[in-house]
């Protein structure tokens, strides 16, 4: 037996998955655009030698299309505490 309550639940599930699919697609495209921007700035030419280089690549990718609106994120100083071995 079909009821309207069952139809309502089924349609809500579809719209929720449709929204999550759109959000996932937008996020994926956002990150791809950021990766392309980092490539155009030749950040991938040399292997990162320190965490500032790696951080600059990461924030450029995260910034995505904002790179093309004038944003040029850079990480200047990066200090990583390396634990010393116990004696």
N, C-alpha and C positions, 0 to 999 in steps of 0.2 A: 504494500500500500504506500502510495506517495503522499507525502505531506509537505506543506510549504516550509515547515521548520527544517526539514532535511535539505531542501533546495537552498534555503538561506545559508546554511552552514557550508554547503558545497561551493556556493558562489563566493562567500567570504574567503574561503581557503584559496580559491583561484586568484582573487585580487591581491591577496597578501603575497602569494608567490610571484605574481606579475610585478608587483612593486619591488620586491627583493631582487628580481631578475634585472629590472631597469637600474636599480641602485648599483648592483654588481657590475653591470655593463658600463655605466658612467664612471665608476671608480677605476675599472680596468683601462678604459680609454684615457682617463685623466693621467694615470701612471705611465702609460705608453707615450703620451705627449711629453711628459716630463723627461722620460728616458731619451726621446728624440732631441729635446732641447739640450740635455747634457752631452749628447753626441755631437751636436752642432757647435758646442763650445769646446770640443776636443778634450773633454774630461776623461775619456776612455783611452786616450793615446798612450799614456804612461800609467804603469801600475801605481796605485796610491801608495805613497811611502810613509804616510803618517795618518793619524785619525782625522786631522783637519781636511786632508784631501778626500778621504772616504766620507766624512760628514758633508762636505760641499756637494759631492755627487748625490748623496742621499737627500739633502734638502732641495736640491734642484729637481730631482725626480718627484718628490712629494709636492713641490710647488706647481707642477704640471703646467697647464696653460697660462698660469700667472707669469711664467717666464717671458711670454710673448707680449705681456702688458707692461714690461719694464722692470719686473722684479728680477733681481740678480742675487739670490741668496748665496752667502759664503760663510764658511766656518773658519775663523781666523786662528783661534787658540783652542787647543784641545789637550787636556791633561788626563791621562789614564793612569791610575795608581796600579802599579804592578806589584802584586804581593811577593814578598821575599820568602824564600823557603825557610822553614823552621829548622833549628839545629838541634 
